[in-house]
Structures are given as C-alpha cells and as structure tokens.
C-alpha cells in the first residue's frame, strides 16, 4: 500500500487580521476575527472572549474545520461536539481563544475526505483510508495557529486537546503548553470505531472509549485534567 507523508511545514506564515465583529452565541458572547495570510487563499478564524492580548496561561482550543460534522451533523466524528464543548469551556472560564483552522479532513480537503468515507464504508479505518488515497495519517499543519497566537502575543496556554501531535507541534514553535485540558465526547455507534482508531493508531489520549454509554456519562470532566508534561510528545 502506497503511503505518502506530507512534508512538514516549518515556516510561520504572516497573518493579517482582516475583519472583526461581535458574535453572540448560545454559549456566550464572543468576538469573531478573520485572519488572512501569505500562504493559502483561506480565511482562518479566531473566537475570543475577554481580554486575551498578551495573556499568559489562558484557555485555548485549536480546532480544524469539519463541514460534515459541524454543518451537516454527521455522526461519524466528534468534531461538532468538541467545538461546542470548547465554546462552553471558554464561556465558563470567562476568557479564552478558539482558533478555527480551515483544514478539512485532517488536511486532505472535503472531496478527499468523502472519498475516504467511501473506503471506510467498505471496511477500512480512517487512517488506512487516507493511506489508500496517498495521504498521511494526519496532514494538518499548526503553524497557522502559531501565527495567530503570536498575533495576540500569547506565548503560554492551557490547551484543550486529546492530540499529542498538536501539543508537540505548538511546543516546537515556542508555545508553552502549561497544561493539557482533555475533551472527551461520548461516542455514538458510528463514531466509536473512528475514535478507537485515533487512539490506537494515532496516539490520541482517549481514556474512556471502552466504557459503555451509561458509565461514560458518569465520568467527571474535572477528573480528566492532565498536566501536559506527563504526555508523550
């Protein structure tokens, strides 16, 4: 099977804040900022709450676009629920930042993501499907997030993630991760195998997938706090 690993991007793009406005949501009142850059033709977003410029140790989620989950409410993944829960967490804290990166399908684009879905319908898992199409397991790039963090002069943060690669990439570019804040979503019958693949093959830190639904509802999110210094890089 041909497996292509995308070349890792190291240059931090130049970003410019293009537009900004209030964004009232069901989770609270945010501000939405649109960033343009010198690398791609995409507009990446930041949702902010409270005063975050020059902040240290604030709550941050770096989230990648998922049209199928967030707009079409696909049950194949937990992306929509992760985004919503991140917004709730920031609103509860009263201050924080959600960076929304336009890199659909772990970086392979919407069309190829749907092609990967078709291969999964035939029995492949999400990672083998990407490999079959000639892509890496995860072709996302977090240097755009680094650029946006630098635009706000944020150098240290509490990162909402289950993904050790995301932690490693941000650290590699000088961002201090004070603590990892886990974000585990109750799986459904369609997403459970997908999430198990991410745990078993991509190293995502998902500790409660083997619980049945009743047990999972009893998990106290406060018990999931995890110092990122104990996490693999």
Kinemage of the C-alpha trace (Angstrom):
@kinemage 1
@onewidth
@group {chain A} dominant
@subgroup {mainchain}
@vectorlist {calphas} color= white
{ca unk a 1} P 0.000 0.000 0.000
{ca unk a 2} L 1.392 3.402 -1.014
{ca unk a 3} L 1.746 5.749 1.931
{ca unk a 4} L 2.640 9.379 1.445
{ca unk a 5} L 3.770 11.532 4.351
{ca unk a 6} L 3.282 15.224 3.661
{ca unk a 7} L 6.354 17.379 4.099
{ca unk a 8} L 6.218 19.107 7.450
{ca unk a 9} L 5.776 22.869 7.187
{ca unk a 10} L 8.094 24.837 9.467
{ca unk a 11} L 7.772 28.441 8.267
{ca unk a 12} L 5.345 30.520 10.288
{ca unk a 13} L 3.040 32.360 7.854
{ca unk a 14} L 2.420 36.072 8.031
{ca unk a 15} L -1.162 36.750 9.117
{ca unk a 16} L -3.247 39.902 8.981
{ca unk a 17} L -6.490 40.469 10.830
{ca unk a 18} L -8.976 41.289 8.051
{ca unk a 19} L -12.257 41.769 9.915
{ca unk a 20} L -13.729 41.611 13.410
{ca unk a 21} L -17.215 41.731 14.938
{ca unk a 22} L -19.296 40.656 17.909
{ca unk a 23} L -20.586 37.071 17.761
{ca unk a 24} L -23.400 36.297 20.209
{ca unk a 25} L -23.866 32.513 20.518
{ca unk a 26} L -25.890 30.077 22.600
{ca unk a 27} L -22.732 29.564 24.687
{ca unk a 28} L -21.999 33.238 25.337
{ca unk a 29} L -20.884 36.443 23.653
{ca unk a 30} L -17.686 36.032 21.632
{ca unk a 31} L -15.845 38.164 19.154
{ca unk a 32} L -15.002 36.644 15.776
{ca unk a 33} L -11.852 37.693 13.937
{ca unk a 34} L -10.967 36.683 10.385
{ca unk a 35} L -7.283 36.286 9.511
{ca unk a 36} L -5.779 36.240 6.046
{ca unk a 37} L -2.255 35.030 5.362
{ca unk a 38} L 0.559 34.823 2.824
{ca unk a 39} L 0.431 31.026 2.403
{ca unk a 40} L -3.021 29.961 1.236
{ca unk a 41} L -6.222 31.562 -0.001
{ca unk a 42} L -8.176 30.525 3.082
{ca unk a 43} L -9.554 32.737 5.814
{ca unk a 44} L -8.890 31.312 9.279
{ca unk a 45} L -10.883 32.365 12.324
{ca unk a 46} L -10.400 33.236 15.954
{ca unk a 47} L -13.211 33.287 18.501
{ca unk a 48} L -12.260 35.271 21.570
{ca unk a 49} L -13.841 36.019 24.900
{ca unk a 50} L -12.461 38.530 27.369
{ca unk a 51} L -9.124 40.307 27.179
{ca unk a 52} L -6.675 37.823 25.670
{ca unk a 53} L -3.913 40.001 24.193
{ca unk a 54} L -0.539 39.495 25.913
{ca unk a 55} L -2.252 36.908 28.150
{ca unk a 56} L -0.421 34.054 29.803
{ca unk a 57} L -1.948 30.727 30.731
{ca unk a 58} L -5.320 31.241 29.064
{ca unk a 59} L -7.633 28.524 27.766
{ca unk a 60} L -7.098 27.800 24.045
{ca unk a 61} L -8.623 25.359 21.582
{ca unk a 62} L -7.002 24.859 18.155
{ca unk a 63} L -9.811 23.350 16.085
{ca unk a 64} L -9.816 22.153 12.474
{ca unk a 65} L -12.776 22.673 10.173
{ca unk a 66} L -15.255 19.800 9.773
{ca unk a 67} L -18.118 20.715 7.466
{ca unk a 68} L -19.667 17.254 7.576
{ca unk a 69} L -19.790 17.202 11.359
{ca unk a 70} L -20.356 20.849 12.211
{ca unk a 71} L -22.785 21.810 9.425
{ca unk a 72} L -24.317 18.520 8.270
{ca unk a 73} L -24.298 16.944 11.759
{ca unk a 74} L -22.543 13.768 10.645
{ca unk a 75} L -22.289 11.141 13.380
{ca unk a 76} L -19.013 9.740 12.018
{ca unk a 77} L -16.877 12.028 14.208
{ca unk a 78} L -16.991 14.128 17.378
{ca unk a 79} L -15.848 17.411 15.791
{ca unk a 80} L -19.062 19.374 16.262
{ca unk a 81} L -19.371 18.322 19.891
{ca unk a 82} L -15.717 19.180 20.537
{ca unk a 83} L -16.187 22.661 19.088
{ca unk a 84} L -19.346 23.248 21.111
{ca unk a 85} L -17.788 21.940 24.318
{ca unk a 86} L -14.739 24.153 23.763
{ca unk a 87} L -17.016 27.173 23.448
{ca unk a 88} L -18.771 26.174 26.673
{ca unk a 89} L -15.442 25.794 28.462
{ca unk a 90} L -14.193 29.197 27.340
{ca unk a 91} L -17.502 30.811 28.284
{ca unk a 92} L -17.365 29.196 31.727
{ca unk a 93} L -13.810 30.463 32.226
{ca unk a 94} L -14.873 33.930 31.055
{ca unk a 95} L -11.775 34.308 28.911
{ca unk a 96} L -10.144 32.298 26.163
{ca unk a 97} L -9.482 31.712 22.493
{ca unk a 98} L -10.678 29.215 19.892
{ca unk a 99} L -8.620 29.133 16.688
{ca unk a 100} L -10.606 27.671 13.788
{ca unk a 101} L -8.317 26.398 11.038
{ca unk a 102} L -9.682 25.753 7.558
{ca unk a 103} L -8.098 22.339 7.033
{ca unk a 104} L -10.941 19.936 6.358
{ca unk a 105} L -10.484 16.193 6.682
{ca unk a 106} L -7.243 16.281 8.703
{ca unk a 107} L -5.761 18.385 5.910
{ca unk a 108} L -6.820 16.407 2.816
{ca unk a 109} L -9.821 18.544 1.841
{ca unk a 110} L -13.541 17.900 1.642
{ca unk a 111} L -13.587 15.907 -1.611
{ca unk a 112} L -10.867 13.525 -0.484
{ca unk a 113} L -12.473 13.233 2.930
{ca unk a 114} L -15.666 11.961 1.295
{ca unk a 115} L -13.585 9.559 -0.815
{ca unk a 116} L -12.055 8.298 2.442
{ca unk a 117} L -15.570 7.886 3.843
{ca unk a 118} L -16.403 5.609 0.908
{ca unk a 119} L -13.373 3.437 1.676
{ca unk a 120} L -14.454 3.298 5.323
{ca unk a 121} L -17.910 2.172 4.154
{ca unk a 122} L -16.089 -0.780 2.572
{ca unk a 123} L -14.326 -1.702 5.806
{ca unk a 124} L -11.156 0.412 6.067
{ca unk a 125} L -10.463 2.533 9.131
{ca unk a 126} L -9.925 6.291 8.870
{ca unk a 127} L -6.128 6.093 8.749
{ca unk a 128} L -5.852 3.219 6.266
{ca unk a 129} L -8.344 5.047 4.034
{ca unk a 130} L -6.102 8.127 3.990
{ca unk a 131} L -3.103 5.970 3.144
{ca unk a 132} L -5.005 4.253 0.349
{ca unk a 133} L -5.651 7.679 -1.185
{ca unk a 134} L -1.966 8.599 -0.946
{ca unk a 135} L -2.138 10.873 2.097
{ca unk a 136} L -0.549 10.731 5.511
{ca unk a 137} L -2.400 9.699 8.629
{ca unk a 138} L -2.816 13.353 9.583
{ca unk a 139} L -1.761 16.117 7.189
{ca unk a 140} L -2.830 19.032 9.362
{ca unk a 141} L -0.473 21.966 9.895
{ca unk a 142} L -0.490 24.016 13.089
{ca unk a 143} L 1.899 26.792 12.071
{ca unk a 144} L -1.136 28.917 11.153
{ca unk a 145} L -2.322 28.571 14.746
{ca unk a 146} L 1.131 29.617 15.952
{ca unk a 147} L 0.915 32.727 13.759
{ca unk a 148} L -2.480 33.643 15.205
{ca unk a 149} L -1.255 33.062 18.749
{ca unk a 150} L 1.692 35.341 18.035
{ca unk a 151} L -0.674 37.981 16.616
{ca unk a 152} L -2.303 38.072 20.060
{ca unk a 153} L 1.110 37.841 21.781
{ca unk a 154} L 0.069 34.634 23.550
{ca unk a 155} L 3.069 32.519 24.480
{ca unk a 156} L 1.694 30.176 27.139
{ca unk a 157} L -1.674 28.473 27.394
{ca unk a 158} L -3.921 25.715 28.656
{ca unk a 159} L -4.575 23.649 25.535
{ca unk a 160} L -7.894 21.869 25.021
{ca unk a 161} L -6.899 18.732 23.119
{ca unk a 162} L -6.567 14.949 23.086
{ca unk a 163} L -3.906 15.047 20.370
{ca unk a 164} L -0.224 14.688 21.405
{ca unk a 165} L 0.955 15.744 17.925
{ca unk a 166} L -0.778 19.093 18.329
{ca unk a 167} L 0.988 19.624 21.662
{ca unk a 168} L 4.326 18.683 20.130
{ca unk a 169} L 3.919 20.952 17.095
{ca unk a 170} L 2.970 24.007 19.144
{ca unk a 171} L 5.831 23.405 21.577
{ca unk a 172} L 8.226 23.041 18.666
{ca unk a 173} L 7.379 26.599 17.625
{ca unk a 174} L 7.952 28.127 21.045
{ca unk a 175} L 4.452 27.949 22.536
{ca unk a 176} L 4.470 26.912 26.192
{ca unk a 177} L 1.734 24.400 26.999
{ca unk a 178} L 1.198 24.782 30.734
{ca unk a 179} L -1.443 22.079 30.869
{ca unk a 180} L -3.438 19.826 28.577
{ca unk a 181} L -7.187 20.055 29.105
{ca unk a 182} L -8.823 16.830 27.837
{ca unk a 183} L -12.044 16.987 25.831
{ca unk a 184} L -13.644 13.554 25.610
{ca unk a 185} L -17.050 13.311 23.939
{ca unk a 186} L -19.459 10.443 24.496
{ca unk a 187} L -19.131 8.293 21.357
{ca unk a 188} L -22.070 7.028 19.340
{ca unk a 189} L -22.341 3.779 17.394
{ca unk a 190} L -20.885 5.451 14.275
{ca unk a 191} L -18.025 7.365 15.902
{ca unk a 192} L -16.755 4.794 18.402
{ca unk a 193} L -14.613 2.802 15.947
{ca unk a 194} L -13.263 6.043 14.413
{ca unk a 195} L -12.213 7.306 17.839
{ca unk a 196} L -10.668 3.958 18.747
{ca unk a 197} L -8.564 4.152 15.578
{ca unk a 198} L -7.376 7.628 16.543
{ca unk a 199} L -6.479 6.327 19.995
{ca unk a 200} L -4.831 3.080 18.912
{ca unk a 201} L -3.079 4.222 15.714
{ca unk a 202} L -2.549 7.972 16.192
{ca unk a 203} L -1.949 8.055 19.927
{ca unk a 204} L -4.866 10.324 20.817
{ca unk a 205} L -5.376 10.396 24.568
{ca unk a 206} L -8.868 8.921 24.887
{ca unk a 207} L -9.244 7.036 28.129
{ca unk a 208} L -12.953 6.284 28.268
{ca unk a 209} L -13.868 4.738 24.909
{ca unk a 210} L -14.162 1.259 26.356
{ca unk a 211} L -16.799 2.334 28.870
{ca unk a 212} L -20.393 1.742 27.923
{ca unk a 213} L -22.588 4.809 27.456
{ca unk a 214} L -24.038 4.712 30.966
{ca unk a 215} L -20.591 4.561 32.574
{ca unk a 216} L -19.243 7.307 30.315
{ca unk a 217} L -21.972 9.701 31.428
{ca unk a 218} L -20.686 9.269 34.979
{ca unk a 219} L -17.163 10.448 34.131
{ca unk a 220} L -16.416 13.718 35.917
{ca unk a 221} L -14.720 16.077 33.401
{ca unk a 222} L -12.775 17.716 36.253
{ca unk a 223} L -11.036 14.379 36.830
{ca unk a 224} L -9.728 14.484 33.253
{ca unk a 225} L -7.295 17.362 33.885
{ca unk a 226} L -3.872 16.273 32.726
{ca unk a 227} L -0.541 18.022 33.109
{ca unk a 228} L 0.925 18.009 29.602
{ca unk a 229} L 4.399 17.434 30.997
{ca unk a 230} L 3.260 13.842 31.540
{ca unk a 231} L 2.047 13.480 27.958
{ca unk a 232} L 4.059 11.901 25.139
{ca unk a 233} L 5.466 14.280 22.554
